[in-house]
Amino acid sequence: MLLARFLNKLFKKSGFILENAYGQKYIIGQPDKKNPIEMKLKDKSLHYKLYLYPDLYFGEAYTAGTLYFAKGTLTQFLNLALENIGRTKINKFNEILNSFRGSFRFLTNFNFIKKSKVNVAHHYDVSDDLYFLFLDPLRQYSCAYFQNETDTLEQAQINKVKHIAKKLDLKPNQKVLDIGCGWGYLAIEIAKQYKCHVTGVTLSENQYKFAKNKINELNLSNQVEIKLVDYREIKEKYDRIVSVGMFEHVGRKFYNSFFEKISNLLNNKGVALLHTIGSVDAPRDPQPWITKYIFPGGYTPSLSQIAGPIEKSGLIISDLEVLKIHYAHTLRHWKERFTQNKDKVLDMFDEQFFRMYEFYLTSCEAAFKFGDQVVYQIQLSKELDTVPSTRDYIYR
């Protein structure tokens, strides 16, 4: 079987048992003798689809239920697969199809304001009730900061907000812009803890309504304003600008204009902080399953794709930190909470939706553990002496 021969070339560490759609079993690599992972295929078309284009068809098959695990779990298999494959290319067919799909998407995908709003609604406006099943109580839908691996998700998200606030070097009464403010927690904390005036912008109807209600509930409407607008429509100047988990939705064609906008909105002595998922590898095509089903219009850039537009905008990279395993821990917590709440998810959606989100969270966790994905925190300024000359102020 061609698929089995192909998989045996990939799996050098440990292995699994593959049963094809005809009930024939194949030993892939060296499976654990006591508790082997056993993957079963129910659709014979997967015999060639998983060979030609596993980046897309594996996730589709798992979501549809035509690929499942009779023994072991999706997490165990993806950890094993990514540990073997790592950051290497799977095969020429997969690479060519990714390149073709990526090139077509680059040529046809324009994240203008109207399109960006549609893309945001596809994911973030699915259901607040869904996200609140697996996010922490603060509604933070971005990478947490684990000072210790034993930190709870709640503590790690609080750590993240404090870490970002320190890098912004906030002072009372400063005007702060939060681009992609989500459900509003970061904006609220900056206003409460640092006595700043914060404007948060989002394209999500659900997040906008939730954040507005929360701000009114906390009597912070004199300090925090949430706007349902695109960042490109903002005209005012700000002392501080922060953007967490939003840059992934900007689109490669718009990197230059994004940083030009940041430069135009930032005061001369201002500080900006960009927190974004990125790749440690050279620029490559987007992951096809994620962009088709989870984040249309999304892309996680290489550092080289970010640095060039920053330089052209006149902004200075005054600090750069790479958060490596933090998002893997975050996603593990989300995945565990999501699966523990399966009955509640199925009250809202069907089994196929559950499997789709299970695959999304699990595959992303594996990508941050064994693949090329990291989080970049990039501090920006206009002048060299805007922030202190050492990093001590971040950890005081």
C-alpha positions in Angstrom: 0.0 0.0 0.0 1.5 3.3 -1.1 0.2 5.3 1.9 1.8 2.8 4.3 5.2 2.9 2.5 5.1 6.7 2.6 4.2 6.8 6.3 7.0 4.3 7.1 9.5 6.8 5.7 8.2 9.5 7.9 7.9 7.7 11.3 11.3 7.0 12.6 10.4 7.4 16.3 7.8 5.0 17.7 4.9 4.4 15.4 1.3 3.2 15.0 -1.0 0.6 13.4 -2.9 1.7 10.3 -6.1 -0.1 9.2 -7.2 0.8 5.7 -10.8 0.9 4.4 -10.6 -2.8 3.4 -9.7 -3.9 7.0 -6.0 -4.6 6.1 -3.6 -3.6 8.8 -0.1 -2.1 8.4 2.7 -1.6 11.0 4.0 2.0 10.7 7.4 2.5 12.4 7.7 0.8 15.7 4.4 1.0 17.6 4.3 0.7 21.4 3.9 -3.0 22.1 1.6 -2.7 25.1 -0.6 0.3 24.1 -0.2 0.9 20.3 -2.0 3.8 18.6 -4.4 2.3 16.0 -5.8 4.6 13.3 -8.7 3.4 11.1 -9.8 4.6 7.7 -13.4 4.2 6.6 -13.1 5.8 3.2 -10.9 4.2 0.5 -10.3 7.6 -1.2 -8.1 8.4 1.9 -5.6 5.8 0.7 -4.4 8.3 -1.8 -5.7 11.6 -0.4 -3.6 11.3 2.8 -0.5 10.6 0.6 -1.1 13.5 -1.8 -2.3 16.2 0.5 -2.3 15.3 4.2 -2.1 18.9 5.3 -5.8 19.3 4.2 -7.3 15.9 4.0 -6.3 14.5 7.4 -8.2 17.3 9.2 -11.2 16.9 6.9 -11.3 13.1 7.4 -11.1 13.4 11.2 -13.8 16.0 11.2 -16.0 13.9 9.0 -15.4 10.8 11.1 -13.9 8.8 8.2 -10.6 8.6 10.1 -10.7 7.7 13.7 -8.6 6.1 16.5 -9.7 2.7 17.7 -6.8 2.9 20.2 -5.0 6.0 21.5 -6.1 9.6 21.0 -5.8 12.4 18.4 -3.5 14.2 20.8 -1.1 11.2 21.0 -1.1 10.7 17.3 -0.5 14.3 16.4 2.3 14.6 19.0 3.9 11.5 17.5 3.4 12.8 13.9 4.8 16.3 14.5 7.7 14.9 16.6 8.7 12.8 13.6 7.9 15.3 10.9 9.0 18.5 12.8 9.6 21.4 10.5 10.4 19.4 7.4 8.3 19.2 4.3 6.1 16.1 4.2 6.5 15.3 0.4 6.6 17.0 -3.0 2.9 16.5 -3.7 1.9 18.2 -0.5 4.4 21.0 -1.0 3.2 21.7 -4.6 -0.4 21.7 -3.6 0.3 24.0 -0.6 2.2 26.3 -2.9 -0.5 26.3 -5.6 -3.3 26.9 -3.0 -1.2 29.5 -1.1 -0.4 31.4 -4.3 -4.0 31.4 -5.5 -5.1 32.6 -2.0 -2.5 35.4 -2.0 -3.7 36.6 -5.4 -7.4 36.4 -4.6 -7.6 37.2 -0.9 -7.9 40.9 -0.1 -8.5 41.7 3.5 -10.2 45.1 2.9 -12.5 46.4 5.7 -15.7 44.6 4.5 -13.9 41.3 3.9 -12.1 41.5 7.2 -15.4 41.9 9.1 -16.7 38.8 7.3 -13.6 36.8 8.2 -13.8 37.9 11.9 -17.5 36.9 12.0 -16.7 33.4 10.6 -14.8 32.6 13.8 -15.3 35.0 16.6 -19.1 35.4 16.2 -19.9 31.7 16.2 -21.1 31.8 19.8 -19.8 33.5 22.9 -21.3 30.5 24.9 -18.9 28.2 22.9 -15.8 30.1 23.7 -16.7 30.6 27.4 -16.7 26.8 27.7 -13.0 26.6 27.2 -11.5 30.1 27.8 -10.6 31.4 31.2 -13.1 33.6 33.1 -11.3 36.7 31.8 -12.1 35.7 28.2 -8.6 35.9 27.0 -8.4 34.2 23.5 -4.6 34.5 23.0 -1.4 33.0 24.2 -1.0 33.0 28.0 2.3 33.6 29.8 3.4 30.7 32.0 6.0 31.8 34.5 5.8 28.2 35.8 4.4 25.2 34.0 2.2 24.6 37.0 0.5 27.9 36.6 -3.3 27.7 36.1 -4.7 29.0 32.9 -6.3 31.9 34.8 -3.0 32.8 36.5 -1.0 32.6 33.2 -3.5 34.9 31.5 -3.1 37.4 34.3 0.7 37.1 33.9 0.3 37.8 30.2 -1.6 41.0 30.7 0.9 42.2 33.3 3.8 41.3 31.0 2.3 43.3 28.2 1.5 46.3 30.4 5.0 46.4 31.7 6.4 46.5 28.1 4.1 49.4 27.3 5.7 51.3 30.2 2.3 52.9 31.0 1.8 56.2 32.8 -1.4 57.6 34.3 -3.7 59.6 32.0 -2.1 58.3 28.8 -4.3 57.5 25.8 -4.1 53.9 24.8 -5.4 52.1 21.7 -6.1 48.4 21.8 -6.4 47.0 18.3 -8.4 43.8 18.3 -9.6 44.2 21.9 -11.6 41.0 22.0 -13.9 40.8 25.0 -12.2 43.8 26.6 -10.2 42.4 29.5 -6.9 44.0 28.5 -8.4 47.4 27.9 -10.3 47.2 31.3 -7.2 46.2 33.2 -5.0 49.0 31.7 -7.7 51.5 32.6 -8.1 50.1 36.2 -4.5 49.4 37.1 -2.7 52.2 35.3 -5.4 55.0 35.3 -5.2 55.3 31.5 -7.9 56.2 28.9 -8.3 53.3 26.6 -10.0 52.9 23.2 -10.6 49.3 22.1 -11.6 48.4 18.5 -13.0 45.1 17.3 -14.8 43.8 14.2 -16.7 41.2 16.2 -20.3 42.0 17.0 -20.4 39.6 19.9 -17.2 40.8 21.5 -18.3 44.4 21.1 -21.6 43.8 22.9 -20.0 41.8 25.7 -17.2 44.4 26.2 -19.6 47.4 26.2 -21.8 45.6 28.8 -18.8 44.7 31.0 -17.5 48.3 31.0 -20.9 49.7 32.0 -21.2 47.1 34.7 -17.8 48.2 36.1 -18.6 51.9 35.8 -15.6 52.4 33.6 -17.3 54.2 30.6 -15.4 57.4 31.5 -12.1 55.6 31.0 -12.8 52.8 28.4 -14.5 53.1 25.0 -15.1 50.2 22.7 -15.7 50.8 19.0 -17.0 48.4 16.4 -14.7 49.7 13.7 -11.7 48.6 11.6 -8.3 49.9 12.9 -7.9 51.6 9.5 -10.7 54.0 10.4 -9.1 55.4 13.5 -7.8 58.9 13.2 -6.7 60.1 16.7 -3.1 60.0 18.1 -2.2 57.8 21.0 0.6 57.5 23.6 0.4 53.7 23.6 -0.9 51.2 21.1 -1.3 47.5 21.8 -2.4 44.7 19.5 -2.8 41.1 20.8 -3.7 38.2 18.5 -5.0 40.4 15.8 -2.0 40.8 13.4 -2.6 37.2 12.2 -5.8 38.5 10.5 -4.2 41.5 8.7 -3.2 39.7 5.6 0.2 39.7 3.9 -0.7 42.4 1.4 -1.5 44.8 4.2 1.6 44.6 6.4 3.1 47.8 5.0 -0.2 49.7 5.5 -0.7 48.2 9.0 2.7 49.5 10.3 2.3 52.8 8.5 -1.0 53.2 10.3 0.6 52.4 13.7 3.3 55.0 13.0 0.7 57.6 12.0 -1.4 57.0 15.2 1.5 56.9 17.6 2.8 60.0 19.3 6.6 60.8 18.9 7.3 59.5 22.4 4.8 56.7 22.1 5.3 52.9 22.6 3.5 50.1 20.7 3.4 46.4 21.5 2.5 43.8 18.9 1.8 40.2 20.2 1.4 37.8 17.3 1.7 34.2 16.3 4.6 33.7 13.9 6.8 31.1 12.3 10.5 30.5 13.0 11.0 29.3 9.4 11.3 31.2 6.2 8.1 32.5 4.6 5.8 29.7 3.6 2.2 29.0 2.5 -0.6 29.0 5.0 -1.8 25.8 6.6 -4.7 24.8 4.3 -7.1 23.2 6.8 -6.9 26.0 9.3 -7.5 28.7 6.7 -10.4 26.8 5.1 -12.3 25.9 8.3 -11.1 28.1 11.2 -9.4 31.4 10.2 -10.2 32.5 6.6 -7.9 35.3 5.7 -5.5 34.3 8.5 -1.7 33.9 8.2 1.1 33.5 10.7 4.2 35.3 9.3 7.9 34.7 9.5 9.9 37.3 11.4 11.4 38.5 8.1 7.9 39.3 6.8 7.2 41.5 9.8 10.6 43.3 10.1 10.7 44.7 6.6 7.4 46.6 6.8 8.3 47.9 10.3 11.6 49.3 8.9 9.7 51.0 6.0 7.2 52.6 8.4 10.0 54.4 10.3 9.2 52.6 13.5 12.0 51.1 15.6 12.0 47.6 17.0 13.0 48.5 20.6 12.5 45.0 22.1 11.7 41.5 20.8 10.8 38.5 22.8 10.0 35.0 21.4 7.4 33.0 23.5 8.1 29.4 22.6 6.2 26.8 24.5 3.6 29.1 26.1 1.0 28.7 23.5 1.3 24.9 23.6 0.4 25.1 27.3 -2.4 27.5 26.6 -3.9 25.3 23.9 -3.6 22.2 26.1 -5.7 23.9 28.7 -8.3 25.0 26.1 -8.5 21.6 24.6 -9.0 19.8 28.0 -11.7 22.3 28.9 -13.4 21.9 25.5 -13.4 18.1 25.6 -14.6 18.1 29.2 -17.6 20.1 28.1 -18.4 17.9 25.1 -22.0 17.4 26.2 -22.5 21.2 26.4 -20.9 21.7 23.0 -23.2 19.1 21.5 -26.2 20.9 22.9 -25.2 23.8 20.7 -23.6 22.1 17.7 -23.3 18.6 16.1 -20.7 15.9 16.4 -18.9 17.1 13.3 -18.5 20.6 14.7 -17.1 19.2 17.9 -14.5 17.1 16.0 -13.6 20.1 13.9 -12.8 22.2 17.0 -11.1 19.3 18.7 -8.8 19.0 15.7 -8.2 22.7 15.6 -7.1 22.9 19.2 -5.1 19.7 19.2 -3.3 20.3 15.9 -2.3 23.8 17.0 -1.0 22.5 20.3 1.2 20.0 18.5 2.4 22.7 16.0 3.6 24.9 19.0 5.3 21.9 20.6 7.0 20.3 17.7 6.5 22.6 14.6 7.5 26.1 13.5 4.9 28.1 15.5 5.9 30.7 18.2 4.6 34.0 19.5 6.5 37.2 18.9 6.1 40.1 21.2 7.6 43.1 19.4 7.9 46.5 21.1 8.0 49.5 18.8 8.8 53.2 19.2 9.7 56.2 17.1 12.8 57.3 19.0 15.7 55.3 20.5 15.4 56.8 24.0 11.6 56.3 24.5 11.9 53.2 26.7 14.6 52.5 29.3 17.9 51.2 28.0 17.7 47.9 29.9 14.9 45.5 30.3 14.8 45.7 34.1 11.6 47.8 34.0 9.7 44.8 32.6 10.4 42.6 35.6 10.1 45.0 38.5 
